């Protein structure tokens, strides 16, 4: 398994409208969170790259989740630009040429993560999109291809991580979104369909957990983040 500081395993999704709101949340969370995901919503707002620089200047790790998908040369150029800002994780879609271009362009400490199947999709969605396989098979296939392409890891629902771990080498980093502190039948509805609790995802073999709403929308985000950090630490100790 990878050598990871337990505190870094929680990645908080800064899914907020603008950089000012993001900075306010980071300041409020303080030392309870060390790793931040900056995604498409912020990328469409002014000050995105300045926010990345601001986070790095404060010793935070940065996960750029923009799911790059374009002609290989364009993806490679984008990865080069992001690596110049010392980001830690960059996501690309699981197309073979895209993954190879991204992996070939990375530098420094940046790691390339291939998106397998979005956690907002279920089997019915894949059927509608014309995939002639189940979700687990698709995730495993893309994970194997990502490793062959030179990617460092994959983004995968916790529901597929256990099977991925049984087939993929430990050197493949597994990042799991769709994390909810309560079981599926106890949580309010949202756009995530394949979800898992922090402890269950860690037990299944996830390296990092991406958590957004349960922290952002909590009455006390700092306390919510600390509770998830404690759950992660206990799950790692029991693994």
C-alpha positions as CSV (number, residue, x, y, z in Angstrom):
1,X,0.0,0.0,0.0
2,X,1.0,3.6,-0.4
3,X,2.7,5.6,2.3
4,X,0.1,8.3,3.0
5,X,-0.3,10.6,6.0
6,X,-3.7,9.7,7.4
7,X,-4.7,13.4,7.6
8,X,-4.2,13.8,3.8
9,X,-6.6,11.0,3.0
10,X,-9.6,13.3,3.4
11,X,-9.9,15.5,0.3
12,X,-12.4,18.3,0.7
13,X,-14.3,19.3,-2.4
14,X,-14.3,23.1,-2.7
15,X,-17.5,23.1,-4.7
16,X,-18.4,26.7,-4.2
17,X,-19.3,29.5,-6.6
18,X,-16.1,31.6,-6.4
19,X,-12.5,31.9,-5.0
20,X,-13.6,34.2,-2.1
21,X,-16.1,31.6,-0.8
22,X,-13.4,28.9,-1.2
23,X,-10.8,30.9,0.8
24,X,-13.4,31.5,3.5
25,X,-14.1,27.8,3.9
26,X,-10.4,26.9,3.9
27,X,-9.8,29.4,6.7
28,X,-12.7,28.1,8.6
29,X,-11.6,24.5,8.3
30,X,-8.0,25.3,9.4
31,X,-5.8,22.4,10.2
32,X,-8.6,19.8,10.0
33,X,-8.2,19.6,6.2
34,X,-4.9,19.5,4.3
35,X,-6.0,18.4,0.8
36,X,-8.5,20.3,-1.4
37,X,-10.2,19.5,-4.6
38,X,-10.8,22.4,-7.0
39,X,-13.1,21.5,-9.8
40,X,-15.1,22.8,-12.7
41,X,-17.3,25.2,-10.9
42,X,-14.3,27.1,-9.6
43,X,-12.5,26.8,-12.9
44,X,-15.3,28.8,-14.5
45,X,-14.9,31.6,-12.0
46,X,-12.2,34.4,-11.8
47,X,-9.2,33.7,-9.7
48,X,-9.0,29.9,-10.2
49,X,-5.2,29.7,-10.6
50,X,-4.6,32.3,-8.0
51,X,-6.6,30.1,-5.6
52,X,-4.4,27.2,-6.4
53,X,-1.3,29.2,-5.7
54,X,-2.9,30.5,-2.5
55,X,-3.6,26.9,-1.3
56,X,-0.1,25.8,-2.2
57,X,1.5,28.8,-0.4
58,X,-0.4,27.6,2.8
59,X,1.1,24.1,2.5
60,X,-2.1,22.5,1.3
61,X,-2.3,19.7,-1.3
62,X,-4.3,20.4,-4.4
63,X,-6.4,18.1,-6.5
64,X,-7.3,19.7,-9.9
65,X,-10.5,17.8,-10.9
66,X,-11.3,19.1,-14.4
67,X,-11.5,15.7,-16.1
68,X,-9.5,16.7,-19.1
69,X,-10.8,15.2,-22.4
70,X,-9.6,16.7,-25.7
71,X,-7.1,15.9,-28.4
72,X,-3.9,14.4,-26.9
73,X,-1.7,17.4,-27.6
74,X,-4.1,19.8,-26.0
75,X,-4.4,17.6,-22.9
76,X,-0.6,17.3,-22.7
77,X,-0.3,21.1,-22.8
78,X,-2.9,21.6,-20.1
79,X,-1.1,19.1,-17.8
80,X,2.2,20.9,-18.4
81,X,0.6,24.2,-17.3
82,X,-1.0,22.6,-14.2
83,X,2.3,20.9,-13.2
84,X,4.0,24.3,-13.3
85,X,1.7,25.3,-10.4
86,X,2.9,22.3,-8.4
87,X,-0.5,20.6,-8.1
88,X,-0.8,17.1,-6.7
89,X,-3.6,15.4,-8.6
90,X,-5.0,16.0,-12.0
91,X,-8.0,14.1,-13.5
92,X,-8.5,13.0,-17.1
93,X,-11.1,10.9,-18.7
94,X,-10.3,7.2,-19.3
95,X,-9.6,7.4,-23.0
96,X,-6.4,5.6,-23.9
97,X,-4.8,8.4,-25.9
98,X,-5.8,11.0,-23.4
99,X,-4.4,9.0,-20.5
100,X,-1.1,8.4,-22.4
101,X,-0.7,12.1,-23.3
102,X,-1.4,13.2,-19.7
103,X,1.0,10.7,-18.2
104,X,3.7,11.6,-20.7
105,X,3.4,15.3,-19.9
106,X,3.3,15.2,-16.1
107,X,6.2,16.4,-14.0
108,X,7.2,17.2,-10.4
109,X,4.9,15.7,-7.8
110,X,1.8,15.7,-9.9
111,X,-0.1,12.4,-10.3
112,X,-2.5,11.6,-13.1
113,X,-5.9,10.0,-12.2
114,X,-8.1,8.4,-14.7
115,X,-11.9,8.7,-14.2
116,X,-13.5,5.3,-14.4
117,X,-17.3,5.8,-14.0
118,X,-18.8,8.9,-12.4
119,X,-20.5,8.2,-9.1
120,X,-23.6,10.1,-10.3
121,X,-24.1,7.2,-12.8
122,X,-25.7,3.8,-12.1
123,X,-26.2,0.8,-14.3
124,X,-29.3,2.2,-16.0
125,X,-27.3,5.3,-17.0
126,X,-24.6,3.1,-18.5
127,X,-27.2,1.1,-20.4
128,X,-28.6,4.3,-21.8
129,X,-25.1,5.4,-22.9
130,X,-24.6,2.1,-24.9
131,X,-22.1,0.4,-22.6
132,X,-22.4,-3.4,-23.1
133,X,-21.0,-4.2,-19.6
134,X,-21.7,-3.8,-15.9
135,X,-20.2,-0.9,-13.9
136,X,-17.6,-3.1,-12.2
137,X,-16.3,-4.5,-15.4
138,X,-16.0,-1.0,-16.9
139,X,-14.1,0.3,-13.8
140,X,-11.7,-2.7,-13.9
141,X,-11.1,-2.3,-17.6
142,X,-10.4,1.4,-17.3
143,X,-8.1,0.8,-14.3
144,X,-6.0,-1.7,-16.1
145,X,-5.7,0.6,-19.2
146,X,-4.9,3.5,-16.9
147,X,-2.0,1.6,-15.4
148,X,-0.7,0.6,-18.8
149,X,-1.0,4.2,-20.0
150,X,1.2,5.4,-17.2
151,X,-1.4,6.9,-14.9
152,X,-0.9,6.9,-11.2
153,X,-4.4,6.1,-10.1
154,X,-8.1,6.1,-10.7
155,X,-11.2,7.8,-9.4
156,X,-13.7,5.0,-8.5
157,X,-16.8,4.6,-6.4
158,X,-16.2,2.7,-3.2
159,X,-18.5,0.0,-4.5
160,X,-15.9,-1.0,-7.0
161,X,-12.7,-0.4,-5.0
162,X,-12.7,-3.9,-3.3
163,X,-12.8,-5.7,-6.6
164,X,-10.3,-3.2,-8.1
165,X,-7.9,-4.0,-5.3
166,X,-8.2,-7.7,-5.9
167,X,-7.2,-7.3,-9.5
168,X,-5.0,-4.1,-9.7
169,X,-1.5,-3.7,-8.1
170,X,-1.3,-1.8,-4.8
171,X,0.7,0.9,-6.6
172,X,-2.5,2.1,-8.3
173,X,-3.9,4.9,-6.2
174,X,-7.7,4.7,-5.5
175,X,-9.6,8.0,-4.9
176,X,-13.2,7.5,-3.9
177,X,-15.8,10.3,-4.3
178,X,-19.5,9.9,-3.3
179,X,-18.6,9.6,0.3
180,X,-21.5,10.1,2.8
181,X,-21.3,9.8,6.6
182,X,-24.5,7.8,6.7
183,X,-25.8,4.7,4.8
184,X,-27.6,5.1,1.5
185,X,-31.1,4.7,3.0
186,X,-30.5,7.2,5.7
187,X,-29.3,10.2,3.7
188,X,-31.2,13.0,2.0
189,X,-31.4,12.6,-1.8
190,X,-28.8,14.3,-4.0
191,X,-27.1,13.6,-7.4
192,X,-24.8,10.9,-6.2
193,X,-26.1,7.3,-6.8
194,X,-23.2,5.0,-5.8
195,X,-22.2,6.2,-2.4
196,X,-20.4,4.7,0.7
197,X,-19.5,5.8,4.2
198,X,-15.9,6.8,5.0
199,X,-15.2,3.7,7.1
200,X,-16.6,1.3,4.5
201,X,-14.6,3.0,1.6
202,X,-11.4,2.8,3.6
203,X,-12.1,-0.9,4.5
204,X,-12.7,-1.6,0.8
205,X,-9.2,-0.3,0.0
206,X,-9.7,3.4,-0.9
207,X,-6.6,5.5,-0.4
208,X,-8.3,8.9,-0.5
209,X,-11.9,10.0,0.1
210,X,-13.4,13.0,-1.6
211,X,-16.1,14.7,0.6
212,X,-18.0,17.8,-0.3
213,X,-21.6,18.4,0.9
214,X,-21.4,16.6,4.3
215,X,-18.7,19.1,5.3
216,X,-19.7,22.2,3.3
217,X,-23.3,22.1,4.3
218,X,-22.8,21.1,7.9
219,X,-23.8,23.4,10.7
220,X,-20.2,23.2,11.9
221,X,-18.0,22.3,8.9
222,X,-14.8,22.1,11.0
223,X,-16.5,19.6,13.4
224,X,-17.8,17.6,10.4
225,X,-14.4,17.4,8.9
226,X,-12.8,16.3,12.2
227,X,-15.4,13.6,12.6
228,X,-14.6,12.2,9.2
229,X,-10.9,12.4,9.9
230,X,-11.4,10.4,13.1
231,X,-13.5,7.8,11.2
232,X,-10.8,7.5,8.6
233,X,-8.1,7.0,11.3
234,X,-10.1,4.3,13.0
235,X,-10.8,2.5,9.7
236,X,-7.1,2.6,8.7
237,X,-6.1,1.2,12.1
238,X,-8.6,-1.7,11.7
239,X,-7.6,-2.4,8.0
